[in-house]
Amino acid sequence: MRLTELNPEFLKRDDEWHCHIVPTLAEADGMLMLCPVCFQKNKGSAGTHSIKNWFRGKVPDDATPGPGRWTPQGTGFDDLTFVPGYPPMATSVLLQGSQCGAHFLIQNGEIKLC
């Protein structure tokens, strides 16, 4: 499935509790998207929760949600890839403690379930 199917939005973090939508990856501190596992299970957005992914070096490591931080590469949602960065870190998204246990990669705008 394509990332664009999951209603993604780029986010700019204002403070510990607030953020707002920005139009480009270059401005973003992270992104919000629908969960691909629940989207597939629910056959759409109804009843599907959202996932917030903060970008490495943009949001403090102790900010919520955590602990993950991802290094984005690309120009937007159509070609977004989470890359290892330097020093290398995980590129997959794993929801620990959630009921769905989603685990996936984002590569060239494509969601790949693990």
N, C-alpha and C positions, 0 to 999 in steps of 0.2 A: 504494500500500500504506500501511497505517496504521503509525505508529511503534510502537504497542502490539504489533504482530505480531513486532517485532524484540527482544523480551525486554529492554526498557530498564530501567535502574536508575539512580537518582540517587546521586551519590558525594560524599562529604566527604573532602577531602584532609587526612590527619593529618600527613604530613611528605613529604620528597622521594620516598620509596619506598612509602609505605603510604596506603591510603584505605579507607573503609568505606561501606557502603550506608546511605543515609538515606531516610526515607519521602516527603519533600516537596521540591518545587522550591525553596521558601524556605530550606531548610537546605543545599541542594546547592552544591558548588563545580564540578560538572560532571556528566556522565552517561556511561554505558557502554551500548552497544547493538550488536546484530549488524549487520554490513555489509549494506545493502539490495541491493547489486549481487550479492554472492555468495549471499545468501539466495535471491534470485530465480533465479540460475544453478543453485544446488544444490537448488532446490525444497524449501527448509527449512533448519533450523539445522545439520544434520550437515555438517561440513566448512566451515562458515562462520565466519570470524574476527570478532572484536569490534573496535569503534571506541570510543575514549575521546575525549570532547569536553570540554575545560575551558572554564569560563565566564569571560568578560572581567571583570577586576577582582577575581576570586576566587582565581586561581592566578597566580603570577609568570610573566611572558612567557618566561622561560628554562627553565621546567619542561618535562619530557617528558610526553606527546608535544607537539610544537610544530611550527610556530610559531603555528598558528591558535588563536584565542580567539573565543567566540561570546557574543552577548548574548541570553539567553533571555527570552521573554515568554509569559505564560500562567499557568495554575494547576496544570498537571500534564502528563502525557504526552498526554492526549486533545486538548489545545488548544495544545501547545507550538509556538512559532514562534521561529526565530532571526531577530532584527531587526538593522538596521544599528547602532543605538546612537548615542552621541555621544562623540567625533567618529565619523562613519559608518565602518563597516568591512564587510568581506564577510559575507554571510549564508549562502553555500553552503559545504558541506564538500567538500574535494578532497583525496583521498589521493595525495600525490605520493610516488613511489618504491615504491609497493605494486604488486603484480602485477595487481590488479583495476582500479586507477585510478578507484575510485568517485568520483563527483561528484554531489552531490544537495543539495536544499533541504529544510528541515523547515518546513512552513507549516500552522498550525492542526492539528497532530497527524498531518499527511499527509506522506509522503515523496514528493518529486518529483525523479526522476532528471534530470540535465542532459545 
